[in-house]
Amino acid sequence: MLTLLGLGMILCFMYLIMTRRMSALVALTLIPVIFALIAYVLGFFFDSLSHIEIQNLGEMMLEGVKKLAPTGIMLLFAILYFAIMIDTGLFDPSVKWILRLVKGDPLKVTLGTITLTLIVSLDGDGSTTYMICVAAMLPLYKRLGMSPLVMACLMMLSSGIMNLTPWGGPTARAASALHVDPSDVFVPMIVPMICAIAWVYFMGYMYGRMERKRLGIITLDVSHGDNIQISSNPEANRAHLRWFNTLLTVVLMICLVKSVLPMSVLFMIALCIALMVNYKDINMQKDLIAHHAGSALNVVGIIFAAGIFTGILAGTGMIDSMSKELVAIIPESMGPFLAPITAILSMPLTFFMSNDAFYYGVLPVLSEAALHYGITPVEMARAAIVGQPVHLLSPLVPSTYLLCGLAGIDFGQHQKFAIKWAILTCLVMMLGGLIFGGFPFYSTLS
């Protein structure tokens, strides 16, 4: 009965958010509460549910929220930090330098497209990334006669890889769903991400060579790059403090990788230093935080709501029951391969369902089953984030519609053109994860 209730809760959650009848925040909060109440009522008739008491439900939910609190705090301050860095103009020179460097060479344009997207994607917001990068690069593609499909594909793949940063979303979701530290998920995946980035650069090089052969090298004026402003608030630009902001960001990245302090604390400290040095006016600080609060709150609210979902899923015993059934279904010979199986499944599953549905609904069940074969939750979390480049081609991802609209291409054309490259990028990342120890190909502890 617990298995049926758990599956029902997950399927109901998936259906409601995929059909847009509920937002992820509302569904993550209300659906588990409703199913927990159903389990309590059924406990009068089924012995397997008799342990569920009303007075314990609050404790389950609070326990889940407490476990996710560090992740929620980290996301809040990470999003605000990179938004403030964009406002200060930290990345403006990089954008202008890339535009001047590529000039009229199609090969340099494709490589510059990747580099620019990788830099701008640091803020973790796909929509912002596409708006900035398309505004900067599309005039060059049009002037040279290059295919905007190539541009959109390279931007999407680059953004999909950089989206694996802990403040980007998928890593935070996977970590919160399995109650592990986001830095423990992310840091071992840096090298596999670099492998995937190298692959995307190779793709860009091949397409650039093809376009250069077809079009040749054209001399043109790229002075429009001087007018590119990444920040939406020109008054917040602090060009004279760029050296300080660069140093602060580099030190922050080093401290994150070295785990000098918890990620949430590091971002809190870095944000406060950035605000204090860049903006002496307290009202300016408040205005900037208020301006970016919407995007931060959307993500953080979902993380805390997920605490209720995972708290009830675990506290009622649903996840244990479902994992036992899954272990019984999986052939004994396939169990030790659950990590690469999860990596492969993350591609189609995140394509056909939202990240919230996959990471909060499916991954905990797979991870609990993997424990029986000696595969740890943090290894399963790393495997589960591999499919993100394919996920961005999903019709459930709003930012991809924005990319296609800005680039002037059809969504179906973009999917058809990019799907094979997205799958190959995921496979390269999976191979990197297996080779460099992100997750095991075969668990010898089974």
Backbone hydrogen bonds, N-H to C=O, Kabsch-Sander energy under -0.5 kcal/mol:
donor,donor_aa,acceptor,acceptor_aa,energy
5,L,1,M,-2.5
6,G,2,L,-2.6
7,L,3,T,-2.7
8,G,4,L,-2.6
9,M,5,L,-2.6
10,I,6,G,-2.3
11,L,7,L,-2.9
12,C,8,G,-2.5
13,F,9,M,-2.3
14,M,10,I,-2.8
15,Y,11,L,-2.7
16,L,12,C,-2.3
17,I,13,F,-2.0
18,M,14,M,-2.4
19,T,15,Y,-2.0
21,R,16,L,-1.9
22,M,16,L,-1.7
27,A,23,S,-2.7
28,L,24,A,-2.6
29,T,25,L,-1.0
30,L,26,V,-3.0
31,I,27,A,-1.6
33,V,29,T,-0.9
34,I,30,L,-2.6
35,F,31,I,-2.4
36,A,32,P,-2.3
37,L,33,V,-2.1
38,I,34,I,-2.2
39,A,35,F,-2.5
40,Y,36,A,-2.0
41,V,37,L,-2.3
42,L,38,I,-2.7
43,G,39,A,-1.2
44,F,41,V,-1.5
45,F,42,L,-2.0
46,F,42,L,-2.1
49,L,46,F,-1.4
50,S,47,D,-1.3
52,I,49,L,-1.6
53,E,51,H,-0.6
56,N,53,E,-1.1
57,L,53,E,-0.8
57,L,54,I,-1.2
58,G,54,I,-0.7
60,M,56,N,-2.1
61,M,57,L,-2.4
62,L,58,G,-2.6
63,E,59,E,-2.3
64,G,60,M,-2.0
65,V,61,M,-2.3
66,K,62,L,-2.7
67,K,63,E,-1.8
68,L,64,G,-1.2
69,A,65,V,-0.9
69,A,66,K,-0.6
72,G,68,L,-2.5
73,I,69,A,-2.5
74,M,70,P,-2.3
75,L,71,T,-2.4
76,L,72,G,-2.2
77,F,73,I,-2.2
78,A,74,M,-2.4
79,I,75,L,-2.5
80,L,76,L,-1.7
81,Y,77,F,-2.2
82,F,78,A,-2.3
83,A,79,I,-1.9
84,I,80,L,-2.3
85,M,81,Y,-2.3
86,I,82,F,-2.0
87,D,83,A,-2.0
88,T,84,I,-2.2
89,G,85,M,-0.6
89,G,86,I,-1.0
90,L,85,M,-2.0
92,D,89,G,-0.9
95,V,91,F,-1.8
96,K,92,D,-2.4
97,W,93,P,-2.8
98,I,94,S,-2.2
99,L,95,V,-2.1
100,R,96,K,-2.2
101,L,97,W,-2.2
102,V,98,I,-2.2
103,K,99,L,-1.2
105,D,102,V,-2.1
109,V,105,D,-2.2
110,T,106,P,-2.2
111,L,107,L,-1.9
112,G,108,K,-2.6
113,T,109,V,-2.1
114,I,110,T,-1.6
115,T,111,L,-2.2
116,L,112,G,-2.7
117,T,113,T,-2.0
118,L,114,I,-2.5
119,I,115,T,-1.9
120,V,116,L,-2.6
121,S,117,T,-2.3
122,L,119,I,-1.4
123,D,120,V,-1.4
124,G,121,S,-2.1
126,G,124,G,-0.7
129,T,125,D,-2.2
130,Y,126,G,-2.5
131,M,127,S,-2.2
132,I,128,T,-2.2
133,C,129,T,-2.7
134,V,130,Y,-2.5
135,A,131,M,-1.4
136,A,132,I,-1.6
137,M,133,C,-2.7
138,L,134,V,-2.4
140,L,137,M,-0.7
141,Y,137,M,-2.0
142,K,138,L,-2.8
143,R,139,P,-2.3
144,L,140,L,-2.3
145,G,141,Y,-1.1
146,M,141,Y,-2.2
150,V,147,S,-0.6
151,M,147,S,-1.2
152,A,148,P,-2.7
153,C,149,L,-2.3
154,L,150,V,-2.5
155,M,151,M,-2.4
156,M,152,A,-2.4
157,L,153,C,-2.5
158,S,154,L,-2.2
159,S,155,M,-2.5
160,G,156,M,-2.5
161,I,157,L,-1.8
162,M,158,S,-2.3
163,N,159,S,-1.5
164,L,161,I,-1.7
165,T,162,M,-1.7
168,G,165,T,-2.5
169,G,165,T,-0.6
171,T,163,N,-0.5
173,R,169,G,-2.7
174,A,170,P,-2.9
175,A,171,T,-2.6
176,S,172,A,-2.6
177,A,173,R,-2.6
178,L,174,A,-1.5
179,H,175,A,-0.7
180,V,175,A,-2.4
184,D,181,D,-0.7
185,V,181,D,-1.2
186,F,182,P,-2.8
187,V,183,S,-2.3
189,M,186,F,-1.6
190,I,187,V,-1.6
193,M,189,M,-2.2
194,I,190,I,-2.3
195,C,191,V,-2.3
196,A,192,P,-2.1
197,I,193,M,-2.6
198,A,194,I,-2.7
199,W,195,C,-2.0
200,V,196,A,-2.2
201,Y,197,I,-2.5
202,F,198,A,-2.0
203,M,199,W,-2.4
204,G,200,V,-2.9
205,Y,201,Y,-2.6
206,M,202,F,-2.5
207,Y,203,M,-2.7
208,G,204,G,-2.6
209,R,205,Y,-2.5
210,M,206,M,-2.2
211,E,207,Y,-2.7
212,R,208,G,-2.6
213,K,209,R,-2.4
214,R,210,M,-1.9
215,L,211,E,-2.9
216,G,212,R,-2.4
218,I,104,G,-2.1
218,I,216,G,-0.5
220,L,218,I,-0.6
225,G,222,V,-1.9
226,D,223,S,-1.9
227,N,224,H,-1.2
228,I,225,G,-1.1
230,I,228,I,-0.5
236,A,233,N,-1.9
237,N,234,P,-1.5
238,R,88,T,-2.6
241,L,238,R,-1.6
242,R,239,A,-1.5
245,N,241,L,-2.3
246,T,242,R,-2.5
247,L,243,W,-2.1
248,L,244,F,-2.8
249,T,245,N,-2.2
250,V,246,T,-2.5
251,V,247,L,-2.6
252,L,248,L,-2.3
253,M,249,T,-2.5
254,I,250,V,-2.3
255,C,251,V,-2.6
256,L,252,L,-2.2
257,V,253,M,-2.3
258,K,254,I,-2.5
259,S,255,C,-0.8
259,S,256,L,-0.5
260,V,255,C,-2.0
266,L,262,P,-2.3
267,F,263,M,-2.4
268,M,264,S,-1.9
269,I,265,V,-2.5
270,A,266,L,-2.6
271,L,267,F,-2.6
272,C,268,M,-2.1
273,I,269,I,-2.3
274,A,270,A,-2.6
275,L,271,L,-2.6
276,M,272,C,-2.3
277,V,273,I,-2.4
278,N,274,A,-2.4
279,Y,275,L,-2.1
280,K,278,N,-0.5
282,I,280,K,-0.6
285,Q,281,D,-1.8
286,K,282,I,-2.4
287,D,283,N,-2.4
288,L,284,M,-2.3
289,I,285,Q,-2.3
290,A,286,K,-2.5
291,H,287,D,-2.2
292,H,288,L,-1.7
293,A,289,I,-0.8
294,G,290,A,-0.5
296,A,292,H,-1.6
297,L,293,A,-3.1
298,N,294,G,-2.0
299,V,295,S,-1.2
300,V,296,A,-2.6
301,G,297,L,-2.7
302,I,298,N,-1.1
303,I,299,V,-1.8
304,F,300,V,-2.2
305,A,301,G,-2.2
306,A,302,I,-2.3
307,G,303,I,-0.8
307,G,304,F,-0.5
308,I,304,F,-0.8
308,I,305,A,-0.7
309,F,305,A,-1.6
310,T,306,A,-3.1
311,G,307,G,-2.1
312,I,308,I,-2.2
313,L,309,F,-2.3
314,A,310,T,-2.3
315,G,311,G,-3.0
316,T,312,I,-2.2
317,G,314,A,-0.8
318,M,313,L,-0.5
319,I,313,L,-2.2
321,S,317,G,-2.1
322,M,318,M,-2.7
323,S,319,I,-2.3
324,K,320,D,-2.0
325,E,321,S,-1.8
326,L,322,M,-2.4
327,V,323,S,-2.9
328,A,324,K,-1.8
329,I,325,E,-1.5
330,I,326,L,-2.7
334,M,331,P,-1.8
335,G,331,P,-1.2
337,F,334,M,-1.7
338,L,335,G,-1.8
341,I,337,F,-2.2
342,T,338,L,-2.4
343,A,339,A,-2.1
344,I,340,P,-2.3
345,L,341,I,-2.8
346,S,342,T,-2.0
347,M,344,I,-1.2
349,L,345,L,-2.5
350,T,346,S,-1.3
351,F,347,M,-0.9
352,F,348,P,-2.3
353,M,349,L,-1.3
358,F,354,S,-2.1
359,Y,355,N,-3.0
360,Y,356,D,-2.1
361,G,357,A,-1.2
362,V,357,A,-0.8
362,V,358,F,-1.3
363,L,358,F,-2.8
365,V,362,V,-0.6
366,L,362,V,-2.0
367,S,363,L,-3.0
368,E,364,P,-2.3
369,A,365,V,-1.9
370,A,366,L,-2.2
371,L,367,S,-1.6
372,H,368,E,-0.6
372,H,369,A,-1.0
373,Y,370,A,-1.9
374,G,371,L,-1.6
375,I,370,A,-2.0
376,T,374,G,-0.6
380,M,376,T,-1.8
381,A,377,P,-2.3
382,R,378,V,-1.8
383,A,379,E,-2.0
384,A,380,M,-2.1
385,I,381,A,-0.9
385,I,382,R,-0.7
386,V,383,A,-1.1
388,Q,385,I,-1.2
390,V,387,G,-0.7
391,H,387,G,-2.0
392,L,388,Q,-1.8
393,L,390,V,-1.8
394,S,391,H,-2.1
397,V,394,S,-1.7
400,T,397,V,-0.9
401,Y,397,V,-0.8
401,Y,398,P,-0.6
402,L,398,P,-1.5
403,L,399,S,-2.3
404,C,400,T,-2.4
405,G,401,Y,-2.5
406,L,402,L,-2.8
407,A,403,L,-2.3
408,G,404,C,-1.1
409,I,404,C,-2.2
414,H,410,D,-2.4
415,Q,411,F,-2.4
416,K,412,G,-2.5
417,F,413,Q,-2.6
418,A,414,H,-2.6
419,I,415,Q,-2.1
422,A,418,A,-2.6
423,I,419,I,-2.3
424,L,420,K,-2.1
425,T,421,W,-2.2
426,C,422,A,-2.2
427,L,423,I,-2.3
428,V,424,L,-2.4
429,M,425,T,-2.2
430,M,426,C,-2.6
431,L,427,L,-2.7
432,G,428,V,-2.4
433,G,429,M,-2.5
434,L,430,M,-2.2
435,I,431,L,-2.7
436,F,432,G,-2.6
437,G,434,L,-0.6
438,G,433,G,-2.4
439,F,433,G,-1.3
443,S,336,P,-1.4
444,T,442,Y,-0.6
446,S,443,S,-0.9
